[in-house]
Structure formats: C-alpha cells, structure tokens
C-alpha cells in the first residue's frame, strides 16, 4: 500500500547514488528536495540528472522542490537570518530560481517569508525567469505567524519549518503553533508540509525513537499532506530505512484516521 500523505526526502551526499535513491523511491519517497542553502547551481545538476534517471526507471514522476536559502546567515554549526531585510528573496535566490526554471524543477520553497509580499516577490521572479512553478511558503519566523492567513492565501502550499521556527518561538509552543498552521492551511485549501527533525536519530541509528514515531503520526493526524526528511536522508547512515519506516508510520496513522472517521459517523 502507498500512503495518501507524501514523503519528501532531501537529497545530499548520503543519497547521491542511484542505488540509494531507487531504494528510497521503492519505499514510497514521493518528492525530492534540493536544499539551495549549500553549494552553487552546478553542484545540483548531478542530483537532478539522477532523479530524472531514476524516475524513468521506476515509471513515475518524482517532483523536485528547490528550497531557496533566503537571507540565511551561517554561524558555525547553526544559522540565523538577516532580520533587517526588506524582502526574503535575495540575489542568490534569484540566481537559483533562474537555474531551477531552466532545469524544470516542480516547486520552489521560499524561506523566511514574513508577509504575502515575500510570496508574491518569489512568484514575480519565477515569472520573469519564464517559469510557472508553485511556491511553498516556509513558516519559520515569529513575524510570519502575525501574517499567517495572508501568507497562506498568497502561497500555493505551506511548510511548517520547525527548525528555524523553534529558534523564534518558545519550544513548548511549537506543537500548538504547528497545529494552528496546519488547521488554517487546510481551511484555506492549501497543502501543508511538516518538516524538521521528524526522525533525526535515524541519521545515526537504524530505528527511530518512540517520540519520533509519535511525532510523525501526530503530524498526519493533524492533517499534514506531507512529512519531510532533511539530515536523515542528506547525510544519514540509513536513508532507505528512514523512508521505509516513515511510510509505515504514515500508513498506520492514516488507517486510524479512517477508523476515526467511520466511528464518528
């Protein structure tokens, strides 16, 4: 069985071979994400070629999300962003949008959006580059929560980007902020992705923690249309096993959602 909710896997050194990508796709990886915060445009061409090769072999399209870096500032092992920016779309983003349009990527994810204008600015650059790709608004700033409804209205989809959001919102509030973003996105008819640290221990271990299993299931029960893997598949030791386990959790959660719906009739 395939889950209704989709699994987004970020590609990186740990998932850069045909064997690994095929393995992830065979365990229901639905969408590939390229993190444009790292490297130059040329460094992503091998990943795009690999995805296209694998999709022709498995007989189904693998949509690609080009995740823009926005005003990100790297600080050692972590990062922050330039809070003085007028727009979250940077010159680097414009370069990567042009590249992504040329490479026929399927979506762009706009980072650190604070308002609907940031989403519209991203769409304007895509259009000026000759593209029509939908825009995923990443909610990762406290300020974005103040403008959430207008951002959702302007975007084609929404991402609950819990990593950076957890640096701006009290950690104990994250589960409730997540639930609110999902609820409002669903009410507006916009797909929503829940992301960051969903199964992070599988970066080093072949099985997730019980808390991670619960987290993934809860995201589905709340209404997420997709769940996303980052470090787990970019640099993790067990990318195939991680995708396979996530698919099992999603299927189980969806089974219980169906049961709950029937019992509520």
KEVOGU-827897 format. One record per residue (C-alpha): x, y, z; residue number from 1. Coordinates in steps of 0.02 Angstrom, whole numbers, plus 50000, padded with zeros to 5 digits. Example, Ala and Ser with C-alpha at 12.3 -4.5 7.8 and 13.67 -1.06 7.14 Angstrom:
2
<atom><x>50615</x><y>49775</y><z>50390</z><num>1</num></atom>
<atom><x>50684</x><y>49947</y><z>50357</z><num>2</num></atom>
//
This chain:
265
<atom><x>50000</x><y>50000</y><z>50000</z><num>1</num></atom>
<atom><x>50052</x><y>50179</y><z>49969</z><num>2</num></atom>
<atom><x>50009</x><y>50316</y><z>50092</z><num>3</num></atom>
<atom><x>49898</x><y>50461</y><z>50042</z><num>4</num></atom>
<atom><x>50013</x><y>50585</y><z>50127</z><num>5</num></atom>
<atom><x>50176</x><y>50609</y><z>50035</z><num>6</num></atom>
<atom><x>50354</x><y>50588</y><z>50095</z><num>7</num></atom>
<atom><x>50479</x><y>50723</y><z>50047</z><num>8</num></atom>
<atom><x>50662</x><y>50672</y><z>50058</z><num>9</num></atom>
<atom><x>50806</x><y>50795</y><z>50045</z><num>10</num></atom>
<atom><x>50950</x><y>50735</y><z>49937</z><num>11</num></atom>
<atom><x>51132</x><y>50753</y><z>49986</z><num>12</num></atom>
<atom><x>51294</x><y>50654</y><z>49997</z><num>13</num></atom>
<atom><x>51207</x><y>50512</y><z>50088</z><num>14</num></atom>
<atom><x>51078</x><y>50491</y><z>49949</z><num>15</num></atom>
<atom><x>51181</x><y>50534</y><z>49795</z><num>16</num></atom>
<atom><x>51189</x><y>50361</y><z>49717</z><num>17</num></atom>
<atom><x>51065</x><y>50276</y><z>49604</z><num>18</num></atom>
<atom><x>51055</x><y>50127</y><z>49722</z><num>19</num></atom>
<atom><x>51004</x><y>50233</y><z>49871</z><num>20</num></atom>
<atom><x>50882</x><y>50342</y><z>49775</z><num>21</num></atom>
<atom><x>50800</x><y>50189</y><z>49698</z><num>22</num></atom>
<atom><x>50787</x><y>50112</y><z>49871</z><num>23</num></atom>
<atom><x>50703</x><y>50266</y><z>49942</z><num>24</num></atom>
<atom><x>50582</x><y>50277</y><z>49795</z><num>25</num></atom>
<atom><x>50539</x><y>50094</y><z>49812</z><num>26</num></atom>
<atom><x>50491</x><y>50131</y><z>49993</z><num>27</num></atom>
<atom><x>50375</x><y>50272</y><z>49940</z><num>28</num></atom>
<atom><x>50483</x><y>50425</y><z>49936</z><num>29</num></atom>
<atom><x>50366</x><y>50537</y><z>49836</z><num>30</num></atom>
<atom><x>50457</x><y>50703</y><z>49818</z><num>31</num></atom>
<atom><x>50640</x><y>50755</y><z>49812</z><num>32</num></atom>
<atom><x>50701</x><y>50915</y><z>49895</z><num>33</num></atom>
<atom><x>50859</x><y>51007</y><z>49848</z><num>34</num></atom>
<atom><x>50924</x><y>51123</y><z>49983</z><num>35</num></atom>
<atom><x>50992</x><y>51275</y><z>49892</z><num>36</num></atom>
<atom><x>51072</x><y>51343</y><z>50051</z><num>37</num></atom>
<atom><x>51228</x><y>51243</y><z>50008</z><num>38</num></atom>
<atom><x>51339</x><y>51244</y><z>49854</z><num>39</num></atom>
<atom><x>51320</x><y>51328</y><z>49686</z><num>40</num></atom>
<atom><x>51197</x><y>51290</y><z>49548</z><num>41</num></atom>
<atom><x>51317</x><y>51172</y><z>49459</z><num>42</num></atom>
<atom><x>51329</x><y>51061</y><z>49613</z><num>43</num></atom>
<atom><x>51144</x><y>51016</y><z>49597</z><num>44</num></atom>
<atom><x>51147</x><y>50961</y><z>49416</z><num>45</num></atom>
<atom><x>51206</x><y>50783</y><z>49458</z><num>46</num></atom>
<atom><x>51060</x><y>50764</y><z>49581</z><num>47</num></atom>
<atom><x>50934</x><y>50823</y><z>49452</z><num>48</num></atom>
<atom><x>51004</x><y>50704</y><z>49321</z><num>49</num></atom>
<atom><x>50999</x><y>50561</y><z>49446</z><num>50</num></atom>
<atom><x>50818</x><y>50597</y><z>49490</z><num>51</num></atom>
<atom><x>50768</x><y>50601</y><z>49307</z><num>52</num></atom>
<atom><x>50861</x><y>50438</y><z>49275</z><num>53</num></atom>
<atom><x>50777</x><y>50351</y><z>49421</z><num>54</num></atom>
<atom><x>50603</x><y>50415</y><z>49381</z><num>55</num></atom>
<atom><x>50616</x><y>50346</y><z>49204</z><num>56</num></atom>
<atom><x>50668</x><y>50179</y><z>49277</z><num>57</num></atom>
<atom><x>50526</x><y>50167</y><z>49404</z><num>58</num></atom>
<atom><x>50397</x><y>50236</y><z>49285</z><num>59</num></atom>
<atom><x>50333</x><y>50382</y><z>49388</z><num>60</num></atom>
<atom><x>50373</x><y>50566</y><z>49402</z><num>61</num></atom>
<atom><x>50473</x><y>50624</y><z>49554</z><num>62</num></atom>
<atom><x>50431</x><y>50807</y><z>49586</z><num>63</num></atom>
<atom><x>50578</x><y>50914</y><z>49640</z><num>64</num></atom>
<atom><x>50569</x><y>51057</y><z>49765</z><num>65</num></atom>
<atom><x>50704</x><y>51189</y><z>49751</z><num>66</num></atom>
<atom><x>50718</x><y>51256</y><z>49928</z><num>67</num></atom>
<atom><x>50785</x><y>51434</y><z>49921</z><num>68</num></atom>
<atom><x>50906</x><y>51494</y><z>50055</z><num>69</num></atom>
<atom><x>50829</x><y>51666</y><z>50081</z><num>70</num></atom>
<atom><x>50927</x><y>51787</y><z>50193</z><num>71</num></atom>
<atom><x>51010</x><y>51644</y><z>50287</z><num>72</num></atom>
<atom><x>51170</x><y>51680</y><z>50384</z><num>73</num></atom>
<atom><x>51279</x><y>51531</y><z>50430</z><num>74</num></atom>
<atom><x>51351</x><y>51536</y><z>50607</z><num>75</num></atom>
<atom><x>51466</x><y>51389</y><z>50639</z><num>76</num></atom>
<atom><x>51359</x><y>51234</y><z>50662</z><num>77</num></atom>
<atom><x>51197</x><y>51333</y><z>50657</z><num>78</num></atom>
<atom><x>51121</x><y>51478</y><z>50565</z><num>79</num></atom>
<atom><x>51010</x><y>51629</y><z>50581</z><num>80</num></atom>
<atom><x>50945</x><y>51756</y><z>50455</z><num>81</num></atom>
<atom><x>50963</x><y>51939</y><z>50415</z><num>82</num></atom>
<atom><x>50819</x><y>52019</y><z>50511</z><num>83</num></atom>
<atom><x>50849</x><y>52188</y><z>50428</z><num>84</num></atom>
<atom><x>50796</x><y>52127</y><z>50256</z><num>85</num></atom>
<atom><x>50655</x><y>52212</y><z>50163</z><num>86</num></atom>
<atom><x>50617</x><y>52056</y><z>50061</z><num>87</num></atom>
<atom><x>50656</x><y>51875</y><z>50095</z><num>88</num></atom>
<atom><x>50703</x><y>51848</y><z>49911</z><num>89</num></atom>
<atom><x>50889</x><y>51878</y><z>49891</z><num>90</num></atom>
<atom><x>51005</x><y>51893</y><z>49741</z><num>91</num></atom>
<atom><x>51060</x><y>51714</y><z>49772</z><num>92</num></atom>
<atom><x>50878</x><y>51660</y><z>49768</z><num>93</num></atom>
<atom><x>50854</x><y>51747</y><z>49601</z><num>94</num></atom>
<atom><x>51002</x><y>51653</y><z>49530</z><num>95</num></atom>
<atom><x>50936</x><y>51486</y><z>49593</z><num>96</num></atom>
<atom><x>50760</x><y>51523</y><z>49532</z><num>97</num></atom>
<atom><x>50827</x><y>51554</y><z>49356</z><num>98</num></atom>
<atom><x>50926</x><y>51392</y><z>49370</z><num>99</num></atom>
<atom><x>50775</x><y>51296</y><z>49436</z><num>100</num></atom>
<atom><x>50664</x><y>51358</y><z>49296</z><num>101</num></atom>
<atom><x>50795</x><y>51306</y><z>49167</z><num>102</num></atom>
<atom><x>50804</x><y>51134</y><z>49248</z><num>103</num></atom>
<atom><x>50614</x><y>51115</y><z>49251</z><num>104</num></atom>
<atom><x>50600</x><y>51095</y><z>49439</z><num>105</num></atom>
<atom><x>50423</x><y>51074</y><z>49501</z><num>106</num></atom>
<atom><x>50413</x><y>51188</y><z>49654</z><num>107</num></atom>
<atom><x>50508</x><y>51325</y><z>49743</z><num>108</num></atom>
<atom><x>50507</x><y>51342</y><z>49932</z><num>109</num></atom>
<atom><x>50529</x><y>51521</y><z>49992</z><num>110</num></atom>
<atom><x>50624</x><y>51535</y><z>50157</z><num>111</num></atom>
<atom><x>50597</x><y>51659</y><z>50298</z><num>112</num></atom>
<atom><x>50441</x><y>51735</y><z>50222</z><num>113</num></atom>
<atom><x>50364</x><y>51867</y><z>50332</z><num>114</num></atom>
<atom><x>50218</x><y>51925</y><z>50228</z><num>115</num></atom>
<atom><x>50115</x><y>51889</y><z>50073</z><num>116</num></atom>
<atom><x>50227</x><y>52012</y><z>49980</z><num>117</num></atom>
<atom><x>50375</x><y>51894</y><z>50002</z><num>118</num></atom>
<atom><x>50275</x><y>51756</y><z>49919</z><num>119</num></atom>
<atom><x>50222</x><y>51872</y><z>49778</z><num>120</num></atom>
<atom><x>50403</x><y>51929</y><z>49755</z><num>121</num></atom>
<atom><x>50456</x><y>51748</y><z>49733</z><num>122</num></atom>
<atom><x>50318</x><y>51719</y><z>49606</z><num>123</num></atom>
<atom><x>50370</x><y>51876</y><z>49512</z><num>124</num></atom>
<atom><x>50550</x><y>51814</y><z>49494</z><num>125</num></atom>
<atom><x>50488</x><y>51643</y><z>49436</z><num>126</num></atom>
<atom><x>50376</x><y>51725</y><z>49305</z><num>127</num></atom>
<atom><x>50516</x><y>51841</y><z>49248</z><num>128</num></atom>
<atom><x>50626</x><y>51687</y><z>49227</z><num>129</num></atom>
<atom><x>50496</x><y>51606</y><z>49115</z><num>130</num></atom>
<atom><x>50428</x><y>51486</y><z>49244</z><num>131</num></atom>
<atom><x>50258</x><y>51445</y><z>49320</z><num>132</num></atom>
<atom><x>50314</x><y>51342</y><z>49470</z><num>133</num></atom>
<atom><x>50204</x><y>51346</y><z>49625</z><num>134</num></atom>
<atom><x>50278</x><y>51424</y><z>49783</z><num>135</num></atom>
<atom><x>50285</x><y>51341</y><z>49953</z><num>136</num></atom>
<atom><x>50291</x><y>51469</y><z>50094</z><num>137</num></atom>
<atom><x>50403</x><y>51412</y><z>50236</z><num>138</num></atom>
<atom><x>50337</x><y>51471</y><z>50404</z><num>139</num></atom>
<atom><x>50492</x><y>51493</y><z>50512</z><num>140</num></atom>
<atom><x>50484</x><y>51670</y><z>50580</z><num>141</num></atom>
<atom><x>50381</x><y>51730</y><z>50727</z><num>142</num></atom>
<atom><x>50333</x><y>51880</y><z>50622</z><num>143</num></atom>
<atom><x>50258</x><y>51764</y><z>50491</z><num>144</num></atom>
<atom><x>50134</x><y>51700</y><z>50620</z><num>145</num></atom>
<atom><x>50063</x><y>51876</y><z>50633</z><num>146</num></atom>
<atom><x>50029</x><y>51874</y><z>50445</z><num>147</num></atom>
<atom><x>49989</x><y>51690</y><z>50429</z><num>148</num></atom>
<atom><x>49821</x><y>51700</y><z>50343</z><num>149</num></atom>
<atom><x>49882</x><y>51820</y><z>50208</z><num>150</num></atom>
<atom><x>50037</x><y>51713</y><z>50179</z><num>151</num></atom>
<atom><x>49931</x><y>51556</y><z>50161</z><num>152</num></atom>
<atom><x>49815</x><y>51647</y><z>50040</z><num>153</num></atom>
<atom><x>49961</x><y>51703</y><z>49930</z><num>154</num></atom>
<atom><x>50055</x><y>51537</y><z>49932</z><num>155</num></atom>
<atom><x>50017</x><y>51378</y><z>49836</z><num>156</num></atom>
<atom><x>50070</x><y>51270</y><z>49985</z><num>157</num></atom>
<atom><x>50140</x><y>51294</y><z>50160</z><num>158</num></atom>
<atom><x>50283</x><y>51216</y><z>50257</z><num>159</num></atom>
<atom><x>50291</x><y>51208</y><z>50447</z><num>160</num></atom>
<atom><x>50480</x><y>51234</y><z>50457</z><num>161</num></atom>
<atom><x>50502</x><y>51189</y><z>50639</z><num>162</num></atom>
<atom><x>50692</x><y>51207</y><z>50646</z><num>163</num></atom>
<atom><x>50705</x><y>51394</y><z>50625</z><num>164</num></atom>
<atom><x>50533</x><y>51421</y><z>50699</z><num>165</num></atom>
<atom><x>50597</x><y>51337</y><z>50857</z><num>166</num></atom>
<atom><x>50729</x><y>51474</y><z>50872</z><num>167</num></atom>
<atom><x>50596</x><y>51611</y><z>50869</z><num>168</num></atom>
<atom><x>50454</x><y>51531</y><z>50965</z><num>169</num></atom>
<atom><x>50463</x><y>51450</y><z>51137</z><num>170</num></atom>
<atom><x>50494</x><y>51265</y><z>51109</z><num>171</num></atom>
<atom><x>50344</x><y>51216</y><z>51216</z><num>172</num></atom>
<atom><x>50233</x><y>51315</y><z>51097</z><num>173</num></atom>
<atom><x>50292</x><y>51227</y><z>50938</z><num>174</num></atom>
<atom><x>50164</x><y>51083</y><z>50942</z><num>175</num></atom>
<atom><x>50022</x><y>51208</y><z>50956</z><num>176</num></atom>
<atom><x>50091</x><y>51327</y><z>50826</z><num>177</num></atom>
<atom><x>50109</x><y>51178</y><z>50710</z><num>178</num></atom>
<atom><x>49929</x><y>51126</y><z>50739</z><num>179</num></atom>
<atom><x>49869</x><y>51303</y><z>50706</z><num>180</num></atom>
<atom><x>49966</x><y>51319</y><z>50542</z><num>181</num></atom>
<atom><x>49901</x><y>51151</y><z>50482</z><num>182</num></atom>
<atom><x>49721</x><y>51193</y><z>50530</z><num>183</num></atom>
<atom><x>49724</x><y>51363</y><z>50443</z><num>184</num></atom>
<atom><x>49809</x><y>51293</y><z>50287</z><num>185</num></atom>
<atom><x>49680</x><y>51154</y><z>50273</z><num>186</num></atom>
<atom><x>49539</x><y>51278</y><z>50298</z><num>187</num></atom>
<atom><x>49609</x><y>51380</y><z>50153</z><num>188</num></atom>
<atom><x>49625</x><y>51225</y><z>50045</z><num>189</num></atom>
<atom><x>49815</x><y>51236</y><z>50037</z><num>190</num></atom>
<atom><x>49929</x><y>51082</y><z>50053</z><num>191</num></atom>
<atom><x>50041</x><y>51085</y><z>50206</z><num>192</num></atom>
<atom><x>50209</x><y>51000</y><z>50239</z><num>193</num></atom>
<atom><x>50275</x><y>50967</y><z>50414</z><num>194</num></atom>
<atom><x>50465</x><y>50969</y><z>50422</z><num>195</num></atom>
<atom><x>50623</x><y>50961</y><z>50528</z><num>196</num></atom>
<atom><x>50693</x><y>50831</y><z>50646</z><num>197</num></atom>
<atom><x>50550</x><y>50711</y><z>50619</z><num>198</num></atom>
<atom><x>50661</x><y>50557</y><z>50630</z><num>199</num></atom>
<atom><x>50829</x><y>50638</y><z>50668</z><num>200</num></atom>
<atom><x>50901</x><y>50495</y><z>50771</z><num>201</num></atom>
<atom><x>50894</x><y>50387</y><z>50615</z><num>202</num></atom>
<atom><x>51036</x><y>50494</y><z>50550</z><num>203</num></atom>
<atom><x>51145</x><y>50379</y><z>50657</z><num>204</num></atom>
<atom><x>51029</x><y>50236</y><z>50708</z><num>205</num></atom>
<atom><x>50929</x><y>50107</y><z>50608</z><num>206</num></atom>
<atom><x>50770</x><y>50135</y><z>50711</z><num>207</num></atom>
<atom><x>50683</x><y>50294</y><z>50770</z><num>208</num></atom>
<atom><x>50637</x><y>50339</y><z>50947</z><num>209</num></atom>
<atom><x>50460</x><y>50311</y><z>51008</z><num>210</num></atom>
<atom><x>50442</x><y>50500</y><z>51021</z><num>211</num></atom>
<atom><x>50487</x><y>50521</y><z>50837</z><num>212</num></atom>
<atom><x>50361</x><y>50389</y><z>50785</z><num>213</num></atom>
<atom><x>50229</x><y>50482</y><z>50884</z><num>214</num></atom>
<atom><x>50282</x><y>50648</y><z>50806</z><num>215</num></atom>
<atom><x>50263</x><y>50585</y><z>50628</z><num>216</num></atom>
<atom><x>50096</x><y>50503</y><z>50666</z><num>217</num></atom>
<atom><x>50033</x><y>50660</y><z>50753</z><num>218</num></atom>
<atom><x>50079</x><y>50768</y><z>50602</z><num>219</num></atom>
<atom><x>49971</x><y>50655</y><z>50493</z><num>220</num></atom>
<atom><x>49829</x><y>50651</y><z>50618</z><num>221</num></atom>
<atom><x>49832</x><y>50842</y><z>50622</z><num>222</num></atom>
<atom><x>49809</x><y>50845</y><z>50434</z><num>223</num></atom>
<atom><x>49982</x><y>50862</y><z>50356</z><num>224</num></atom>
<atom><x>49982</x><y>50822</y><z>50171</z><num>225</num></atom>
<atom><x>50167</x><y>50782</y><z>50175</z><num>226</num></atom>
<atom><x>50306</x><y>50750</y><z>50300</z><num>227</num></atom>
<atom><x>50486</x><y>50793</y><z>50262</z><num>228</num></atom>
<atom><x>50657</x><y>50718</y><z>50298</z><num>229</num></atom>
<atom><x>50815</x><y>50826</y><z>50298</z><num>230</num></atom>
<atom><x>50977</x><y>50769</y><z>50382</z><num>231</num></atom>
<atom><x>50907</x><y>50594</y><z>50394</z><num>232</num></atom>
<atom><x>50924</x><y>50572</y><z>50205</z><num>233</num></atom>
<atom><x>51057</x><y>50701</y><z>50159</z><num>234</num></atom>
<atom><x>51197</x><y>50641</y><z>50271</z><num>235</num></atom>
<atom><x>51117</x><y>50500</y><z>50371</z><num>236</num></atom>
<atom><x>51180</x><y>50321</y><z>50377</z><num>237</num></atom>
<atom><x>51008</x><y>50243</y><z>50346</z><num>238</num></atom>
<atom><x>50914</x><y>50345</y><z>50214</z><num>239</num></atom>
<atom><x>50820</x><y>50196</y><z>50141</z><num>240</num></atom>
<atom><x>50772</x><y>50127</y><z>50310</z><num>241</num></atom>
<atom><x>50714</x><y>50300</y><z>50365</z><num>242</num></atom>
<atom><x>50597</x><y>50321</y><z>50218</z><num>243</num></atom>
<atom><x>50532</x><y>50143</y><z>50241</z><num>244</num></atom>
<atom><x>50495</x><y>50173</y><z>50424</z><num>245</num></atom>
<atom><x>50412</x><y>50339</y><z>50391</z><num>246</num></atom>
<atom><x>50298</x><y>50258</y><z>50263</z><num>247</num></atom>
<atom><x>50246</x><y>50126</y><z>50391</z><num>248</num></atom>
<atom><x>50204</x><y>50261</y><z>50519</z><num>249</num></atom>
<atom><x>50107</x><y>50365</y><z>50393</z><num>250</num></atom>
<atom><x>50006</x><y>50214</y><z>50335</z><num>251</num></atom>
<atom><x>49965</x><y>50167</y><z>50514</z><num>252</num></atom>
<atom><x>49912</x><y>50345</y><z>50555</z><num>253</num></atom>
<atom><x>49802</x><y>50353</y><z>50400</z><num>254</num></atom>
<atom><x>49723</x><y>50187</y><z>50445</z><num>255</num></atom>
<atom><x>49674</x><y>50257</y><z>50615</z><num>256</num></atom>
<atom><x>49612</x><y>50418</y><z>50535</z><num>257</num></atom>
<atom><x>49497</x><y>50314</y><z>50426</z><num>258</num></atom>
<atom><x>49438</x><y>50216</y><z>50577</z><num>259</num></atom>
<atom><x>49405</x><y>50375</y><z>50674</z><num>260</num></atom>
<atom><x>49306</x><y>50447</y><z>50529</z><num>261</num></atom>
<atom><x>49198</x><y>50292</y><z>50516</z><num>262</num></atom>
<atom><x>49167</x><y>50287</y><z>50704</z><num>263</num></atom>
<atom><x>49115</x><y>50470</y><z>50705</z><num>264</num></atom>
<atom><x>48976</x><y>50441</y><z>50578</z><num>265</num></atom>
//
